[in-house]
Amino acid sequence: MARVRGLPIYAVLLLPGLLVLYFSFHAGGYFPRQVAIAGLVVTQVLILFLLLTNNPFERLSWPAVAATVAMALFAGWILLSQLWSDSPARSILEFDRALMYLVALLLFTFIGGRPERLRFATRIIALAIAIVGICALITRLAPDVWPTEPNLQNNRLSWPLTYWNALGILVAFGTILCFHLACCRSEPRVVRVLGAAAVPVLATTVFFTFSRGPMWAGAIGLIAYVVAGRPRALLTGAVATVPATFIALTTAYDQDLLATSTPTTAAAQVQGHHVARVVIACVIAAAIVRALLLLVDERRSRTVGEYFPVRVRQVVVGLAAAVVVVAGISAVASGDVNRAYHRVADDDPTSGKDFRARLTSVGSAARIEQYRASNAGYRENRLHGTGAGTYDLTWQQFRPRFFQIVDAHSLYIETLGEMGIVGFLLIGSVVLALLATALARSRGADRAAYGVVFGAGLAWAIHAGVDWDWEMPATTLPVIALGGLALGSARSRLGAVAPSPDTRLAMGLCCVACLLTPILVIGSQSRLNDGLGAFQSGSCPDAVSDVRDSLRWIASRTEAYQVMAYCQIINDYPVQGLQAAEKAHRYDPHNWETDAWLAVAQAAAGQDPRPAIQRAVVRNPKLTDLRQIRRYLDGSKPSEWRANAGRARRALASTGQVAILNPH
């Protein structure tokens, strides 16, 4: 096993796969505590690497410097956004996620630069995603064997990540990796066979998410891999995987009961068991065919580029470009683009009882409305935006109709609204550096290893533009890990000289400082979760005790002060309730919830609540219940405010929009 002064490098390369499993079975890593735990682990591994390595810069390249500096600046910009944020308390949690990505990028960049390490990490990540995909598919095809809790839309497969689109892009990413393993002649024989066997089951898992974005992004990424990686065993790998995958998908599509809102009924289970038998047969067939074709791989296989002369390829590319240009001009001139835009903007693909219809629809599921809201936030301050983690406040203020959204469903557009043009350019630089470097290195004997990083990374980058993959580390960490390994260089001039002891000490201190934020988040979030659990069960004394403990770790947790305010008000301690509500408002000053709770607390204490409730109405105009609360508090005397405070509190609690009472 390769070592760096006692550090087993290949053991470190197991980390991305293990984290994918950890995140996937913990809601995709969406919640702060899981992100902080992962950040703590990755940072400690990085510290060990720096301590045990003679020259940690040995594999550093200029593209790696560009990517890591851009990521560091992006994380710093998030933390700095507390100075101008609409809700500065949110920046800490957003910073902790970006910090985890930054540390992971640094770690895998430092240990990259060797194709064999990249290949090993690719296998481990593919194995982890295959495990997630198989477990997810079992819950759909055999719910009697592995039952799970029904989701918001149970007809769309989402377990274990709890979000169907996130599961879709993760498994699509893994499908590209497994197809690469099946087609790469430099992979061990058993890996080629297992890679081929995994493709049908992963493709079927993607199908049952009924998520068009991952399907299209995965298809584009697969084509990009074939073109960039040009694997030498493409023909044999495709013969083993494509027919088996087609049969599995066709069989899955024909089972109508599995595409309804009740896919776990007895009749649906019969169909699911049939699909399971077919998928198992396709897996076995793909493995057998791939094993038989290993003999063909031993001969010199022709690459994609060798099938056609260079001039033929150039002519084909030129003709294709001309067709695209002519078609685009014709579409604009005929008005097809305008009609298509309105169809995408207006259609709702979630309507209907058969979710297979989604695969032929083009509706945006309100994404264009979400992008417009984010753009409205961007126009408020084009340089730095509204602040990290504030999109849901922007949405509540500018949404054209009433429904709850937390994220803008686009990494790039949400970043533009929250972090302004500076944040947009920084995150764009990170993505471009990862993709461009992998593409540039997809040459020579190792082209397939780097080509799959480009293809799978491109699939993620496209899908991140139409969904909130950044907030789901299970889907983003594989890109960071493989991209970091691809950034390393075997012929680095930057790492020719080992760092001095002072430089090494400074690096170590910076890494130790990186431990602070995840430790604080873990301590705060654990206590806050306990407090919210006690609050939901109706135990105010326990809830107040727990949330107070959470404030000892991070003093700006708005939810803690809201719990304290609510409990003090219902227990007839209006002064203490008002003090807690004022602190919540101080740490989240542009949140309609803190305005509304402040108004209720002011009314209970006999103070004028009208300015606060008016601000809440302005910041969430589509929530009609706020107007009713405003009418309750529209008195002119302290006695009237006190008399109606209880009605206003109950009305606010029944809106279904208050986070501490109705968590998302």
C-alpha positions, 0 to 999 in steps of 0.5 A, a space after each residue: 500500500 502506498 504511504 506518505 511517511 506512515 499515512 496510508 494513501 489508499 486508505 484516505 482514498 476510501 474516504 469519498 466513498 464512505 462519505 457518500 454512504 454516510 451522507 446518502 443515508 442521512 438525508 443526503 447531508 442536507 442538514 448542518 450536523 451531518 455537514 459539520 461531522 464530515 468537515 471535522 473528519 476531512 479536516 483531521 485527515 488533512 492535518 495528518 497528511 500535512 504532518 506526515 508528508 515531506 512535501 504536501 505541495 509535490 502534486 500542486 498545479 496552477 489549475 489546482 491553485 486557481 480552483 482552491 483559491 477560488 473556493 477559499 475566496 467563495 467560502 470567505 465571501 459567504 462568511 463575510 456576507 454577515 456584514 450585509 446579509 438580510 439574515 446574518 445568522 444564516 451565513 455560519 451554516 452556509 460557510 460550514 458547508 463551503 468550508 467542508 468542500 474547500 478542505 476536501 478539495 485541498 486534501 484530494 488535490 494534494 494526494 492527486 496527480 497519479 492516475 492509479 489513485 484516481 482510478 482507485 477512488 473512482 472504483 470506490 465512489 462507484 461502489 458506494 453509489 451502486 450500494 445506494 442505488 441498489 438499496 433505493 431500488 429494493 425499497 421500490 420493487 420489494 417494499 414488503 422486504 424493505 419498507 420505508 416511510 412514504 415521502 411527500 410524493 411517494 410515487 417518486 423514488 427518493 429514499 435514502 436521500 429523501 429527495 428524488 432529484 438528488 437521488 437521480 443525479 447521484 445514481 446517474 453520476 454512478 452510472 457514468 462511472 460504472 459504464 467507464 469501469 466496464 469500458 476501460 481496458 486498463 481496469 482489472 477484469 473483475 472490475 470491468 465485469 462488476 461495472 457492467 453488472 451495475 449499469 442496468 440496476 443503476 439506470 433502473 433506479 434513475 428511472 423510478 425517480 422520474 426525474 428528467 433533469 438527472 436523465 438528461 444530464 446523465 445522458 450528456 455526461 455519458 456522451 461527453 465521457 465517450 468523446 473525451 475519454 475514448 475508452 479502448 474497450 468501448 465496443 465490448 463494454 457497450 455490448 454488455 451493458 446497453 442491451 441489458 439496460 434497455 430490457 430492464 428499463 423497458 420492463 420497468 416502464 411497462 409496469 404502470 402501478 409503480 408510477 402511481 401515488 400508491 406504488 406499494 399496494 399488493 398489486 404494485 408489489 406483484 409488478 415490482 417483483 416482476 421488475 426485480 426478477 428481470 433486473 436481476 436477470 439483466 445484471 447477470 446477463 451483463 456480467 456474463 457477456 462482459 466476462 466473455 468479451 474480456 478475451 476480445 479486450 486482450 487484443 488491441 481495441 480501436 478507440 472511438 477516434 480511430 474508427 473515422 479519419 480526422 477529416 471525416 470527424 471534422 466534416 461531421 462536427 462542422 455539419 452538426 454545428 451548421 445544422 444547430 445554427 440553422 435550426 436555431 435561427 429558424 426557431 427564433 424567426 418562426 416564434 417557436 422559441 417564444 412558444 416553447 418558453 411559455 410552455 416550459 414556464 406555464 406547464 406543471 409536470 407534477 400534475 396527473 396520476 401517471 408519473 411516466 408522463 413526466 418523461 415527455 413533458 417540458 414543464 419547469 415545475 415553477 423553476 422560472 418563477 424561482 429564478 425570477 425571485 432570485 434575480 429580484 434579490 440580485 437587483 437589490 445589490 448586484 455586487 454582493 447580493 442579499 447574503 448567504 442562505 437568504 433565498 427563502 426570504 427573497 422568495 417569500 417577498 417576491 413569489 407570484 403565488 403561494 407555495 413554500 420554497 427554500 432553495 432556488 433550484 440552481 446553484 448559479 442563479 441562487 448564488 447570483 441572488 445571495 452572493 452577487 456577481 462576486 460569488 457567482 464568478 467565484 463558484 463559476 471559476 471553481 466549476 470551470 477549473 475542475 472540468 477544464 483540467 479533467 478535459 485537458 488531461 484526457 489524453 494518452 494512455 490515461 485519457 479514460 480515467 480523466 475523461 470520466 471525471 469530465 463526463 460525470 462532472 459535466 453531468 453534475 455541473 449541468 444538473 446543479 444549474 437546475 437543482 440544489 445539488 450544492 446543498 446535498 453533499 452526497 451529490 457534490 462531494 464525489 465531484 469535489 473528490 474526483 476533481 481534486 484528484 484530477 487537478 494534481 500534476 505529476 510534473 509540478 514545478 510548484 512543489 519542487 521545493 518542500 515548504 519550510 518549517 514555518 510554512 508547515 506550521 502556518 498551514 497546520 494552524 490554518 487547518 486547526 482553525 478550520 476545526 472550530 466552525 464544525 465543532 461549534 455547529 455540531 454542539 449547537 445543532 445537537 442541542 437545538 435538535 433536542 430542544 426542537 424535539 422537546 418543543 414539538 412534544 409540548 415540553 416547554 421547560 425541556 425545550 427552553 433548557 436545550 435551546 439555551 445550551 445551544 446558544 452557548 455554542 453559537 449565540 445567533 441561532 434564531 430558532 432558539 430565541 423563537 422557541 424561548 419567546 413562544 414558551 415565555 408568552 404562553 406561560 404568561 411571562 410577556 417581558 421575558 418573551 419580548 426580550 427573546 423575540 427582540 434577540 431573534 429579530 436582531 439576529 434575523 432582522 429581515 425575516 417575516 417570522 421574527 417580525 411576526 413573533 416580535 409583534 405578538 410578543 410586543 402585544 402581549 407586553 402591551 407595546 405597539 405591535 403594528 410596525 412589526 406586523 406590517 413589516 411581516 406582511 410586506 416581507 411575505 405578502 402572499 401569506 394571507 393569514 398575516 393580514 388577519 393577524 394584522 387585523 387582530 393587532 390593529 388596536 390603539 391601546 395597550 389593553 387591546 393589544 394584550 387582549 388580542 395577543 393570544 388570538 394573534 399567537 394562535 393564528 400565527 401558529 396555525 399558518 403552517 409556515 412557522 419553522 419551529 412549529 412546522 419544520 420543513 
